[in-house]
Each structure stands twice: as structure tokens, then as C-alpha cells.
Amino acid sequence: QVQLVESGGGSVQPGGSLKLSCAVSKWKWDEHCIAWYRQVSGKEREGVAAIDADGKTTYADSVEGRVSISQDNSPLTVHLEMTNLRSEDSARYYCAIESHGDLGDQGRCKYLIDAWGQGILVTVSP
């Protein structure tokens, strides 16, 4: 069964930066869409950024210009570099993977997610 393990979360001041990483193991499909989603208690989960096997990306409007998603292929690892962080970026961030490999919009994969990581907390506060 595919495993997704996030790392790199923490607490930063507004304007600060963080880099999240998602290590993917036991992924047996040829294609992928790997995405970072985030969720605040009481609010629906929203996409942040997604990347396909060819390196094509999509970003949410709310983070465009402040976030960059990238991947290493062996082992498969996806990174989310975040800069100029704002209080509204505070959330639990989840790494997710989908097997069709198509991107949606607004930082999401097009189809339903096949597997999620446990999530990692990002707090932006003075």
C-alpha cells in the first residue's frame, strides 16, 4: 500500500518561509498527480499545489507567486516551498496522490485522491 510521509512543518512568523516534503513509497502506478491540500478546522479542505509525472503544476489563486511545488523521481519525493507566509496560510497540510495523473485547477488533482498522508501542521503567527 502506498505510503506518504510529510516532513518540514512548524511555526513561522508572517513573511517567513517553510519547505514541506512528501516522501512517497510503494507507488506501483505509471502516472501520478501529487498534491498538497490544506485544511483548517471547520473549513473545507482546499488545494494548494499539485504536480503531475511530467512536472506540470497547478496552484491555488491564494498562494500563486508564493509557493512552488517540485519533485524528485528516485525516490519519489515532492516538495512544497512556501515564502511570504501569511496568517491565513496556517493549516494542516496534507500530501495526496492520485493514479490517473491528471491535474485539475486551483492546486488540485482532477480526480478523487487515492491516498493521503497524515498531515503536518503549519502555523504562521507573530
PyMOL commands that set and color helices and strands:
alter all, ss='L'
color gray80, all
select helices_A, chain A and resi 87-89
alter helices_A, ss='H'
color red, helices_A
select strands_A, chain A and resi 3-7+10-12+18-25+33-39+46-52+57-59+67-73+76-82+91-98+115-116+120-124
alter strands_A, ss='S'
color yellow, strands_A
deselect
rebuild
show_as cartoon
